[in-house]
Each structure stands twice: as structure tokens, then as C-alpha cells.
Amino acid sequence: MGDWSFWKRVRRLVESPRPLLELEGDVHFYEPPKTPFPDPVFGKFDAQVTGLGIEILDNNVDWLRQNPHDYWIGGVHLHPGNDWRWNAERIQFLIKERSSM
């Protein structure tokens, strides 16, 4: 994952209908500028995990049930019927069926 794809994922965590991260103060999230110099505003973002974020980290709530997705990444169309999940026991990604969520 490169810098820009990482920041797009972070943006989704902040700007989803049910966000997992919230920014303190009256600021809006944006990706860092494409300049070689540090951005003074970007470096001052202070983010905290939301209550929903804590529930998801505790594995009590499913992120994709709270914030369904429909976008393409790396040639793969991710949508509610195509939920790729990491399976630690099998050490591979699996597509999780909607009915088993």
C-alpha cells in the first residue's frame, strides 16, 4: 500500500456515515499535500477512536455491516456481496458470505 492509498483508507475511517475515527476541533480531514515540505495544518490533526471504533476493535460489531462499501481497488470490485476478510486460522483472505454475518 502506498502513501495515497493509505490516506484514502484513513479518510474513509473518518468520513464514513458511521466513522471509526473522529478529529478533534473544527477541522476537516484531507490527505497530506503533494509537496516535499511538511504541511503545518496536516501535522496537527488529532484523531480519536469513536465508540463504534472501540466496539469493532473488541470484535463486537462488524465494520462492513455499519458502513457498506462499493468501490474498486487493485482491480477488485468490493461491494456487500464480495466482502474479503482475513482468516487468521487459514492464513488467507476469504470472501465472507452476507448471510453468515
Secondary structure, DSSP 8 states (H G I E B T S, - for coil): --HHHHHHHHHHHHHSSS-SEEESSS-------SSSS--TTGGG--EEE-HHHHHHHTTSS-HHHHS---EEETTEEE-TT-EEEEETTTTEEEEE-GGG-
